[in-house]
């Protein structure tokens, strides 16, 4: 099972930031504003500020690869956070996405040789991220936010996702 949901308690509309990660850190309150990802029996509950904001580029890389390539595969590593430490092994074609998560740590507990595999429609995965970013765009205007460091790569990926 795959599910992505956002739980906001606060949310400060912002017009400028240093970069997209910084935008998340000033727009959302740590640790109460959350992004939850459910992968079968495990739920990754990440504060939007300081946890998801640090992993944002990694998730956007996955989204970008799925948008750029009808089929493919890749290994995406997530580490150095207190929610989870894992490698996501993805394989996809034009319709189906398989995610195999090899866990090293989950919710502060070491996970030796533990994995989770889910198979879902690639479009369902992308639509769930699109819904999340559409919701978040009421607080962070991803298209028009002024960034001090003008690296628009993250803004471009988010804009492409929102147009799917």
For each residue, the residues with C-beta under 8 A, 3 or more apart:
1: 38 39 40 118
2: 37 38 39 99 118 120 124 125 128
3: 36 37 38 128
4: 35 36 37 38 128 129 131 132
5: 35 36 38 132
6: 33 34 35 36 48 132 135 136
7: 33 34 36
8: 11 28 33 34 139
9: 29 32 33
10: 28 29 32 33
11: 8 27 28 29 33 138 139
12: 26 27 28 139
13: 27 138 139 140
14: 17 23 26 27 139 140 145
15: 141 144 145 146
16: 145 146 147 148
17: 14 20 22 23 26 145 146 147 148
18: 22 147 148 149
19: 22 23 147 148 149 151 154
20: 17 23 24 53 56 140 142 145 147 154 155 158
21: 24 25 53 54 56 57
22: 17 18 19 25 26 53
23: 14 17 19 20 26 27 140 145 147
24: 20 21 27 28 48 49 52 53 56 140
25: 21 22 28 30 49 50 53
26: 12 14 17 22 23 49
27: 11 12 13 14 23 24 48 49 139 140
28: 8 10 11 12 24 25 33 47 48 49 139
29: 9 10 11 32 33 49
30: 25 33 47 48 49 50 51
31: 34 47 49
32: 9 10 29 47
33: 6 7 8 9 10 11 28 29 30 47 48 49
34: 6 7 8 31 45 46 47 48
35: 4 5 6 45 46 48 52 132
36: 3 4 5 6 7 43 44 45 46
37: 2 3 4 43 44 46
38: 1 2 3 4 5 42 43 44
39: 1 2 42 43 44 99 101 116 118
40: 1 116 117 118
41: 116
42: 38 39 101 106 116
43: 36 37 38 39
44: 36 37 38 39 83 84
45: 34 35 36 83
46: 34 35 36 37 51 52 55 81 83
47: 28 30 31 32 33 34 50 51 52
48: 6 24 27 28 30 33 34 35 51 52 53 136
49: 24 25 26 27 28 29 30 31 33 52 53
50: 25 30 47 53 54
51: 30 46 47 48 54 55 81 82 83
52: 24 35 46 47 48 49 55 56 59
53: 20 21 22 24 25 48 49 50 56
54: 21 50 51 80 81
55: 46 51 52 58 59 78 81
56: 20 21 24 52 53 59 60 154
57: 21 60 61 154
58: 55 61 62 76 77 78
59: 52 55 56 62 63 129
60: 56 57 63 64 154 157 158
61: 57 58 64 65 76
62: 58 59 65 66 74 76 88 90
63: 59 60 66 67 126 129 157 161
64: 60 61 67 68 157 160
65: 61 62 68 69 72 74 90
66: 62 63 69 90 92 97 122 125 126
67: 63 64 126 157 160 161 164
68: 64 65
69: 65 66 72 92
70: 93 94
71: 92 93 94
72: 65 69 91 92
73: 89 90 91 92
74: 62 65 89 90
75: 87 88 89 90
76: 58 61 62 87 88 90
77: 58 86 87 88
78: 55 58 81 84 85 86 87 88
79: 85 86 104
80: 54 85
81: 46 51 54 55 78 84 85
82: 51 108
83: 44 45 46 51 107
84: 44 78 81 103 105 106 107
85: 78 79 80 81 103 104 105 106
86: 77 78 79 101 102 103 104 105 106
87: 75 76 77 78 101 102 104
88: 62 75 76 77 78 99 100 101
89: 73 74 75 99 100 101 102
90: 62 65 66 73 74 75 76 97 98 99 100
91: 72 73 97 98
92: 66 69 71 72 73 96 97 98 122
93: 70 71 96 122
94: 70 71 122
95: 121 122 123
96: 92 93 119 120 121 122
97: 66 90 91 92 119 120 121 122 125
98: 90 91 92 117 118 119
99: 2 39 88 89 90 117 118 119 120
100: 88 89 90 115 116 117
101: 39 42 86 87 88 89 115 116 117
102: 86 87 89 114 115
103: 84 85 86 106 111 114 115 116
104: 79 85 86 87 110 111
105: 84 85 86 108 109 110 111
106: 42 84 85 86 103 109 111 114
107: 83 84
108: 82 105
109: 105 106
110: 104 105
111: 103 104 105 106 114
112:
113:
114: 102 103 106 111
115: 100 101 102 103
116: 39 40 41 42 100 101 103
117: 40 98 99 100 101
118: 1 2 39 40 98 99
119: 96 97 98 99
120: 2 96 97 99 124 125
121: 95 96 97 124 125
122: 66 92 93 94 95 96 97 125 126
123: 95 126 127
124: 2 120 121 127 128
125: 2 66 97 120 121 122 128 129
126: 63 66 67 122 123 129 130 161 164
127: 123 124 130 131 164
128: 2 3 4 124 125 131 132
129: 4 59 63 125 126 132 133 161
130: 126 127 133 134 161 162 164
131: 4 127 128 134 135
132: 4 5 6 35 128 129 135 136
133: 129 130 136 137 142 158 161 162
134: 130 131 137 162
135: 6 131 132 138
136: 6 48 132 133 139 140 142
137: 133 134 140 141 142 143 162
138: 11 13 135
139: 8 11 12 13 14 27 28 136
140: 13 14 20 23 24 27 136 137 145
141: 15 137 144 145
142: 20 133 136 137 145 155 158 159 162
143: 137 155 159
144: 15 141
145: 14 15 16 17 20 23 140 141 142 155
146: 15 16 17
147: 16 17 18 19 20 23 150 151 152 155
148: 16 17 18 19
149: 18 19
150: 147
151: 19 147 154
152: 147 155 156
153: 156 157
154: 19 20 56 57 60 151 157 158
155: 20 142 143 145 147 152 158 159
156: 152 153 159 160
157: 60 63 64 67 153 154 160 161
158: 20 60 133 142 154 155 161 162
159: 142 143 155 156 162 163
160: 64 67 156 157 163 164
161: 63 67 126 129 130 133 157 158 164
162: 130 133 134 137 142 158 159
163: 159 160
164: 67 126 127 130 160 161
